[in-house]
């Protein structure tokens, strides 16, 4: 098959959607499919560009959406048709079998219009963007809400990273109940491997003078991620069991407030804010943790849980949103209500006071993570693709666009 992936963002930008789309693209290529990535420019006034990344063609285009101010309206009126023309040219050159939107934003609006213009099947995958956006863009942007509803109506298939995510689309954006299919997110099982010991970056123990075991948390430092709730639970722990420091990795607008809150709670000497980590430093930090905690107020899925499982680290995760759909409470993780400070603290105390339980939980997660490898997740997407790509003439003939020239076959 020939797949045009249309994510909201793509590396070198950092983030969950960027990484999951990259690994999906690579897994599809490994399965024998051909893939191009068409994504939006962070600055929609920049000129479009084409590059080869991991052997895959990546097209970056401006994708402005209408807004209430005149400059935005003018930019959309001028740039939007030009972008659609470029996308139609990309379709003519690559001849994809379908368009696949990962995380609906302006990219989804343009993909919907492109599907309408070309007749190509559209797949929309929801990654919790309707709930997890830091600025709650779907609450404030009428055009984006309308675009999502149109995209869900147009889509030949809709998938979501959790039932929780699909339920929100049903309740607020017109997705017909039962029409969406759950495809969990994945993790690269051998992505970091032994890189933590590669010597490419100093260990966080050395760079932040960590002499005790530590509880680790990771993510955008914003309100939705609940690091303030973790701080409160950490401070509420009985000191007999608070034998580990707390390390929070990431950057964001809430960082200064967290530092102040740690001081107010009297735990600032035990809490370390280490900033954004590259992959090598992240692998080191994760593998060295006594416990990994994801305290989000709301989480559509939680790829970081898979990363902790991969590293062989026991997990505590929020019970708000998608994690209860794949974390088995008491077996391969512990689920907590992050708003229940006392209960959250008791869970941390229980785990930190029982090394054997932490070891058993970590082993269960390590055994489980193989179910979330990208080759398996890609197979689930490929089954969706196959179900919506109609044969050209008969079932015994190749599907449209699969037979290509040598030039076409040379892309990755």
C-alpha positions in Angstrom: 0.0 0.0 0.0 1.0 3.6 -0.5 0.1 5.7 2.6 0.2 9.5 3.0 0.5 10.2 6.7 -0.7 13.7 7.6 0.3 14.3 11.3 -0.2 17.6 13.2 3.6 17.7 13.6 6.6 15.6 12.9 10.3 15.4 14.0 12.6 17.2 14.6 9.7 18.7 16.6 9.4 17.0 20.0 6.3 15.4 21.4 4.2 12.2 21.5 2.4 12.7 18.2 5.7 13.4 16.4 7.4 10.3 17.8 4.4 7.9 17.3 3.9 9.1 13.7 7.6 8.6 13.0 7.6 5.0 14.3 4.4 4.2 12.6 5.9 5.4 9.3 9.0 3.3 9.8 7.0 0.2 10.8 4.7 0.6 7.7 7.9 0.8 5.5 9.3 -2.3 7.2 6.0 -4.1 6.4 6.6 -3.3 2.7 4.3 -0.3 2.3 5.5 3.1 0.9 5.0 6.2 3.0 5.2 9.9 2.6 4.6 12.4 5.4 2.8 15.6 4.7 2.6 17.9 7.7 2.2 21.6 8.6 4.8 24.2 9.1 5.0 25.5 12.6 5.0 29.0 11.1 2.4 29.1 8.4 4.1 32.1 6.8 7.2 30.0 5.9 7.6 28.5 2.4 6.8 24.9 2.0 9.7 22.4 2.0 10.6 18.9 1.1 13.2 16.7 2.9 14.2 13.1 3.3 14.0 11.9 6.9 14.8 8.3 7.9 14.6 7.6 4.2 11.0 9.0 4.0 9.8 12.0 2.0 8.5 14.7 4.4 6.6 17.6 2.9 6.0 20.6 5.2 3.3 23.1 4.1 1.6 26.1 5.6 -1.9 25.2 6.7 -3.6 28.3 8.2 -7.2 28.1 9.4 -9.7 31.0 9.4 -9.8 33.1 12.5 -11.8 36.2 13.5 -9.0 38.7 12.8 -8.4 40.2 9.3 -4.7 39.1 8.9 -5.6 35.5 9.6 -8.6 35.6 7.2 -6.4 37.1 4.5 -3.6 34.6 5.1 -6.0 31.7 4.9 -7.6 33.1 1.7 -4.2 33.5 0.0 -2.2 30.6 1.4 -4.9 27.9 1.8 -5.7 27.4 -1.9 -1.9 27.4 -2.7 -1.4 24.6 -0.1 -4.3 22.6 -1.5 -2.8 22.9 -4.9 0.6 21.7 -3.6 -1.2 18.8 -1.9 -3.0 17.8 -5.1 0.4 17.8 -6.8 1.8 15.6 -4.1 -1.1 13.2 -4.7 -0.4 13.2 -8.4 3.3 12.4 -7.8 3.0 9.9 -5.0 -0.4 8.3 -5.9 -1.4 7.3 -2.4 -4.0 4.7 -1.7 -5.3 6.8 1.2 -4.8 9.8 3.5 -4.2 9.1 7.2 -4.5 12.0 9.7 -2.7 11.6 13.0 -4.0 14.0 15.6 -6.6 16.4 14.1 -5.7 20.0 13.8 -5.2 22.3 10.7 -3.6 19.2 9.1 -7.0 17.4 9.4 -8.9 20.3 7.9 -6.7 20.3 4.8 -6.7 16.5 4.6 -10.5 16.5 4.6 -10.6 19.0 1.8 -8.0 17.0 -0.1 -10.0 13.8 0.3 -13.1 15.6 -1.0 -11.1 17.0 -4.1 -9.4 13.7 -5.0 -11.8 11.0 -3.8 -9.1 9.3 -1.8 -10.2 7.5 1.4 -9.5 9.3 4.6 -8.5 7.8 7.9 -8.7 10.0 11.0 -6.8 8.9 14.2 -7.7 10.8 17.4 -4.9 11.2 20.0 -6.8 13.0 22.7 -6.2 16.4 21.0 -9.8 17.5 21.8 -9.0 17.2 25.5 -5.3 17.4 26.0 -4.3 20.6 24.1 -2.6 23.0 26.5 -4.7 25.9 25.2 -8.0 24.0 24.8 -8.1 25.0 21.2 -11.2 23.0 20.4 -13.1 25.0 22.9 -12.0 28.3 21.5 -11.8 27.7 17.7 -15.1 27.4 16.0 -13.4 26.6 12.6 -11.4 23.8 14.1 -14.6 22.3 15.7 -16.4 22.5 12.4 -13.4 21.0 10.6 -13.2 18.0 13.0 -16.9 17.3 12.6 -16.5 17.5 8.8 -13.5 15.2 8.9 -15.3 12.6 11.0 -18.2 12.6 8.6 -15.9 12.3 5.6 -13.6 9.6 7.1 -13.8 6.1 5.7 -12.4 5.0 9.1 -11.9 6.6 12.5 -9.5 5.3 15.1 -8.7 6.5 18.6 -5.9 5.8 21.1 -8.5 4.8 23.7 -12.2 4.3 24.2 -12.1 7.4 26.3 -10.9 9.5 23.4 -13.5 8.0 21.0 -16.3 8.7 23.6 -15.3 12.4 23.7 -15.6 12.5 19.9 -19.0 10.9 20.1 -20.3 13.2 22.8 -19.0 16.5 21.4 -18.0 16.1 17.7 -20.7 14.0 16.1 -18.9 10.7 15.7 -21.5 8.0 15.4 -21.5 5.7 18.5 -19.6 2.5 17.7 -18.1 3.8 14.5 -14.6 4.4 15.9 -12.0 1.6 16.4 -9.5 1.6 19.3 -5.9 1.2 18.3 -3.6 1.7 21.2 -0.3 3.6 20.8 3.0 1.8 20.6 6.6 2.0 21.7 9.8 1.2 19.9 10.9 -1.9 21.8 14.6 -1.5 20.9 14.7 2.3 20.4 17.0 3.2 23.4 18.3 -0.2 24.4 21.8 0.4 25.8 22.0 4.0 24.9 21.8 5.0 28.5 25.3 3.5 28.9 26.6 5.0 25.7 28.4 7.9 27.4 26.7 10.4 25.1 25.3 12.4 28.1 26.0 12.6 31.8 23.8 10.7 34.1 21.2 12.8 35.9 22.6 11.5 39.2 26.0 13.1 38.4 24.6 16.3 36.8 22.0 16.9 39.6 23.9 15.5 42.6 21.3 12.7 43.3 22.5 10.5 46.1 19.3 8.8 47.0 16.9 6.6 44.9 14.3 8.7 43.0 10.8 8.7 41.8 10.6 9.9 38.2 8.0 11.9 36.4 8.1 13.2 32.8 6.1 15.3 30.5 5.1 18.8 29.4 5.1 20.9 32.6 1.6 22.2 32.3 -1.5 22.0 34.5 -3.0 19.0 32.7 0.0 16.9 33.5 -0.7 17.1 37.3 2.8 17.6 38.6 1.4 19.8 41.3 -0.8 16.9 42.4 2.3 14.7 42.5 4.1 17.3 44.6 1.3 17.4 47.1 1.2 13.6 47.4 5.0 13.4 47.7 4.9 15.9 50.5 2.1 14.0 52.2 4.1 10.8 52.4 5.1 9.5 55.8 8.8 10.3 56.1 9.6 6.7 57.0 8.7 5.8 53.4 9.9 8.9 51.6 13.2 7.3 51.0 13.5 8.5 47.5 13.8 12.0 46.0 11.4 13.2 43.3 12.7 14.0 39.8 10.5 15.9 37.3 11.7 16.1 33.7 10.2 18.5 31.1 9.6 22.1 30.4 6.6 24.3 30.3 4.8 27.3 31.7 4.0 25.7 35.1 7.6 25.1 36.0 8.2 28.3 38.1 4.9 27.6 40.0 6.0 24.1 40.8 9.3 25.2 42.2 7.5 27.7 44.4 5.0 25.0 45.5 7.8 22.6 46.4 9.3 25.3 48.7 5.9 25.9 50.2 5.5 22.2 51.0 8.9 22.0 52.5 10.2 19.4 50.0 12.3 21.6 47.7 15.5 20.0 48.9 14.2 16.6 47.8 12.7 17.6 44.4 14.8 18.1 41.3 13.6 19.8 38.1 15.9 18.5 35.4 14.4 20.2 32.3 13.9 18.6 29.0 16.0 15.5 28.4 17.3 14.1 25.1 16.8 10.5 24.4 20.0 9.3 25.9 19.5 11.3 29.1 15.9 10.1 29.2 16.8 6.5 28.9 19.3 6.9 31.7 16.8 8.7 33.9 14.0 6.2 33.3 16.1 3.1 33.8 17.6 4.4 37.0 14.2 5.3 38.7 12.8 3.4 41.6 9.3 4.3 40.4 7.7 6.1 37.5 4.6 8.2 38.1 2.2 9.7 35.6 -0.1 12.0 37.7 -2.1 13.7 34.9 -5.4 15.3 35.7 -6.5 13.7 32.4 -4.7 11.4 30.0 -5.9 10.2 26.7 -3.4 7.3 26.6 0.0 7.7 28.2 2.9 6.5 26.0 5.3 7.3 28.9 3.8 4.2 30.7 5.0 2.1 27.8 8.5 3.7 28.0 8.6 2.9 31.7 7.6 -0.7 31.1 10.2 -1.0 28.4 12.8 0.2 30.9 11.7 -2.3 33.5 10.4 0.3 36.0 7.3 0.0 38.1 4.5 2.4 37.2 1.9 4.5 39.0 -0.6 6.1 36.6 -3.7 8.3 36.8 -7.0 6.6 36.6 -8.6 9.6 34.8 -8.9 8.9 31.0 -7.2 6.1 29.0 -4.7 4.4 31.3 -7.3 2.1 33.0 -7.9 0.6 29.6 -4.5 -1.0 29.4 -2.8 -0.7 32.8 -3.8 -3.7 35.0 -4.1 -2.2 38.5 -2.0 -4.1 41.0 -0.3 -6.2 38.3 1.7 -4.2 35.9 1.0 -0.9 37.4 -0.9 1.0 40.1 -3.8 3.3 39.2 -4.5 6.3 41.4 -6.8 9.2 41.6 -4.3 12.1 41.5 -6.9 14.5 43.2 -7.0 12.2 46.2 -3.8 13.4 47.9 -4.0 11.0 50.8 -4.7 7.9 48.7 -2.0 8.9 46.2 0.5 9.3 49.0 -0.4 5.9 50.5 0.1 4.2 47.2 3.6 5.8 46.9 4.4 4.8 50.5 3.2 1.2 49.9 5.4 0.8 46.8 8.4 2.5 48.2 8.2 0.4 51.3 7.9 -2.9 49.4 10.9 -3.5 47.0 9.6 -7.0 46.1 6.3 -5.6 45.0 8.0 -3.0 42.9 10.2 -5.7 41.3 7.2 -7.9 40.5 5.2 -5.0 39.0 8.2 -3.9 36.9 8.7 -7.5 35.6 5.0 -7.7 34.7 5.2 -4.4 32.8 8.4 -5.5 31.0 6.7 -8.8 29.9 3.6 -6.9 28.8 5.2 -4.1 26.7 5.9 -6.5 23.8 2.2 -6.3 23.0 2.7 -2.6 22.2 5.6 -2.9 19.7 5.1 -0.8 16.6 5.2 -3.7 14.2 2.0 -5.0 15.9 0.4 -1.6 16.1 1.2 -1.0 12.4 -0.5 -4.3 11.5 -3.7 -3.0 13.2 -3.6 0.1 11.1 -2.8 -1.9 7.9 -5.9 -4.0 8.6 -7.9 -0.7 8.7 -6.3 0.4 5.5 -7.0 -2.8 3.7 -10.6 -2.7 4.7 -11.2 0.6 2.9 -9.0 0.4 -0.2 -11.2 -1.1 -2.9 -9.6 -3.3 -5.6 -9.3 -1.6 -9.0 -11.1 -4.4 -10.9 -11.4 -7.6 -8.9 -10.3 -9.1 -5.7 -7.6 -11.0 -7.5 -5.9 -7.9 -8.7 -3.4 -5.6 -6.9 -4.9 -2.7 -5.1 -4.7 0.7 -6.7 -1.3 2.3 -6.5 0.7 -0.7 -5.2 2.6 -1.4 -8.4 5.0 1.5 -8.9 8.0 2.5 -11.0 11.6 1.9 -9.8 11.7 5.6 -9.0 8.7 5.3 -6.7 10.1 2.1 -5.1 13.3 3.9 -4.2 11.7 6.0 -1.5 13.0 4.2 1.6 
